[in-house]
Amino acid sequence: MFRNLSTIGLPLSGRPSELIELALSFGFDSMDIDIVDFQQQADVYGVAHARRLMVSARLASGVFHLPFRLDAPKEEFDRGLASLPPQLELAAAAECPRMVTSIAAASDEHAFKDFFELHRTRLHTIGDLLAGHGIRLGLAINPEEAAREGRAHGFIHTYEALLGLVAVAHERVGAVVDAWALHVTGESPSIIERTPAGRIIEVRVSDAPRDVPASSLTREQRLIPGETGAVSCAAVLRHARTAGFDGPVTPWADRTTLAGRSRERIVRLTGERMESLWKEADLPIVPRWFTPVARDQFGRPIEDEALPTPGGMPTPASPSVP
């Protein structure tokens, strides 16, 4: 397994060079690819130029996101499908073999059976395209009750139900294991081991408030891992390892829970929490080949300073090597 930084999982913005420097500074092994932006750069400058920063930084590619909805109206879905082959070629050239997307938790137009068949058919169509490029697609769920509230028909919103779809989907389709989702649905992390071999595409880790019942949580309460200890992320990693998973582990948090923290401090604190999680799960930590100095938005080196931990005690910041 390796630690993956996502600007969707941790809503971050900035120039690619700045984000790559932060990833290197604070212990991440890979980053997600914005496939639409990557395609625009490759169209103008070529693939080698679009990849140059990641290659020089020795950062692996984590995942990229399917750029259209699985449940989109037919015309919209067909347009997205027509644009997908060149994007898959670029992802393969960037050595990014994993694509992910989320499944709608409910529908107003389709009853469960019809919606299930729509997903199964579309996943087979996409899977046939993926097969030619060595890419797999991971499906994530939206477990929160708010995602189903007011909708006519409920759909897949538990990991157990997701495994039912994966079982009949194309062999290139698998599951995204989400520690937050398992916490919200009340499912045991042991269910991860029921995932078919090789079908876990990504693992996501988060935390949650301790004073809110899990079933009542909203996505706005999704915290960075290690914030309260309410979510057993280490157990999720141990079960994923037992299931044979060796891919990207991505921290996720809602933007509102990160308010007041600078981009650099968000990545620094999350990197430290990920290292602690790695130790708790008894996963090997590979020594960093190079750690640049993290800088603020004005280009100034960030001072080493204490960062808060869930218990309120300061933790010394990780040293940087210029």
N, C-alpha and C positions, 0 to 999 in steps of 0.2 A: 504494500500500500504506500501511497505517497500523498503529501499534503498539497492541496490544489487551491489556488486563489481565484475567485470568480468575482467580477465586478457586477454580477447580478446577485449572487449569493450574499456578498457584502456590497451594497450599493456604493460604488466608488466611481469617481470620474478623474480624468487627468490624461496627459499625454502618455502614449504607450511606454516611452522610455522611463517616465516617472514611476508608473505602476510596476514595471519590470524591476526597477531598482528597489522598490519597496518589497516586492516578493522575494528577491534575493536577500535583502537585509534581514528579513524576519522569518527565515526558515522554510519558505515554500519551495516545492520542487517543480511545480507546473502552474500554468495559468490557462484559463478558458480562452477560446478564440471567438471573437465577434465575426462570424462568417460573412455577414453582409459587408462590413467594413473591410475585411480581408479581401473579399472579391473586388471591391472598388480599388484598393491599392494594387492588387495583382493585375487588374485590367489596365491600369495606367503605367505601372513601373515594372511589372513582372512578379512572379511568385518568389524568386530569390530575394528581391528587395523587400517584399511584404513580410518575409520570414526573418529578415536579417537580425532584428533585435533579439528575438527569442533564441535564435541559433547562437548568437554571440554570447548570450547570457547563460547558455546551457540549461535553459528551462524547457521542460517537456510541455506538450500540448495536453490540456486536460480534457474538456468536452466542448462541443459547440451546440447551440440550441436550434432545433428545427424552426425555420423562419416563418412558419405558418401553423395555424391551429389544425389539429386532427379533426375537430368537429366543425370546421368552417363550412359555410354553404358550398355546394358543389362547384360553382364557378370559381370561387376564391380558392378552393382546394386544388382544382385543376390547374389554375395559374401557378400556385406554389409548387405543385408537382412538376410542372414543365420547367421551372427555374432551378429545380433541385440538382439534376445531374452535374452541371458545371460546378456547383458548390461542393458536391461530394468529391469531385476531382481535386478541387483546391484543398479540401480537408485532408484527403489522402496524401497530397503533396506536402502538406504541413505536418504529416505524421500524427494526425489527430483522429484516432479510430473510434471515437465515441460521440454520439449525438444524443441529446435528451429533449424531452418535451413533457408537458403536464397534461393530464386527462381531466376533462370537465367532470365535476362531481355531480352534476344534475343537468336536466334538459327540460325545456318547455315543449319542444317539438317532438321528441322521441321517447317512447316507453323504453324500459330497460332492455328488453329483448332486441328491439330494433336498433337501439343505440349500440348495443354490444356487437351486433352483426355489422353495423357501419364501421366500427373501429376495427373489427377483425379483418374486414375486406380491405380497408385502407392501409392497415399495417402490413398486409401481405403485398400490396402494391409497392409500398415504400421499401419493404424488406428485399424485394427483388432488385431494386435499384442499389441498395446498400451492399448486396452480396458481391457486386462487381468491383467494389472499392475497399473491401475489407473493413467496413464500418458497421457498428452495432448501434441500435437505438434503445435508449433507456426510458421507461415510462415512470413518471412521478405522479403521486396522488395529491389532491387537495382535501385534507381530512377535516377541516374546520366546519362546524355546523353552519356557519354563515355562508359557506359556498353552496349549500343546498337549500337554504331558507327561501321560501317564497317560490320555489320552482315546482313545476308540475310533477316531474319524475326524477327520483334519485338515481344516481349511477355509482360507479366504483369510487369508494372513498376510504377503503381499508386495504392493508397490504394483502390480507388473505384473498379479498376479491380481485386485487390486481394480479395475484398469482394465477387466478382462474383465466384471466385474459391472456397472460403470457403463455400459459400452457397450450392455447390454441392459436397463438399468433405465429408469425414467421419466425424461423429459427434465429434470425438476426435481431429479434426484438427481445428485450429483457426488462429488468426492473431497476428503478432507483430506490435504494434503501435510504429512508429518511428517519433519523432518530426522533425528530420533532413529530412527524406523522405517527410513529408508533406510540409515542407518549400520549398524543391527543386521542387516538383510537383505543388506547388501553391494551394494545397487543404486546405480547412478550417478545423481547428481542430474539428469542429462540426460534421464532417463525422464519427468521432470515435463512436458517439452514434448510428450509423446505424449498428454497429457490432452486430451480433446475441448474445443474452445473454450467458454469460459464455465462449465466444470464444476469448476474449483477453487473450493472454498467457503472454506477457511481454510488458513493455513500455520502450523505449529507449529515452534518452534525450541528446541533443548536442546543439552546437551553430555554427554560421557561420560568415564569414566576412561581414561587412556592405557595403563594396565598390564593391562587386561582385553580379551581378544579380543572383537571386536564381536559375533560369533555367540553368545557366552556371557553377554552382558549380561542383567541382570535389571532390571525396572522400578524397583527400589529404588536403582539406580545412575544414574538419570536426573538430570543436573545442569542448573543454569541455564545459558543460553548464555554462551559465553566463559569458562567455568571452566577448561578445559584446552586448548581448541582442537582436540580430537580430531574433532569433528563440523564439517563444512564448511558452516556455516549461510549464509555469504555466497553460496556457490555455489548453494545451494537458492533463495535469494531472487532471484538473477540469472536462474536458469532459470524461476522462477515469473513473473518480470516478462516474460521473452520469451514465455511462454505466455499473456500477456495478463491475469494476475492483478493486481487492484488492491484486494484486500480486507484483512481483519484478519490480522496476524502476531502470534501469541500465544506468549509464553515458557512452557515447561512444565518442572517439576522435581518429583521425588518428595519427599514431606514429610520423610523421614528425612535427606535431604541438606541440609535447611535447619535442622536442629536447632541450637539455640544462638544463632540469629539472631532478632532481634526482627522483627515485621511491618514496621516502618518501614524497617529496614536491608535487609530482603529486597527490598522494592519499590525502594528507592533504588539498590542495587547492580544489580538487574536492569534498571532504567531506564538506568543508565549503560552497561551492557553492550549494551542494545538500540541506544542511540545510536551506540556504536562499530560495531556490526554494520551499521547504516544507512550509515555512512560507508564501511565496507569494501565494501559492495555497491553503492556509488555511487548511493544513493537520496537524494532531496531531503529535508532536514529543515525542516519548516515551523516558523517561530518561534512560541513559545507566546504565547497572548493574555494569560495571567495565570498566575502561579505562586504559590500560597499557601504559607504556612509549614507544613511537616510537623511533627506533634506526636506525643509519646509517649502511652502509655495513660493518663497522668495529666493530659493536656492541655498539657504543657510543650513549647515549641519544641525540636526536635532540634538539637543543636549540630552545626555543620559540623565534620566530622572525617574523617580519612583512612580509606578503605575498602580492604581487601585486593584485589589483582588476582591472576590466575592465577600470575604470576611472583613474587608475594610483595611487590612494591613497592607502596607506598601510592599511591592516587589521590585527589586532593582531591575532596571532596564538592561536588555542584552547589549553587551559591548559591540561596537562597530569597528571595523578595521579599515582605515582610509586606503 
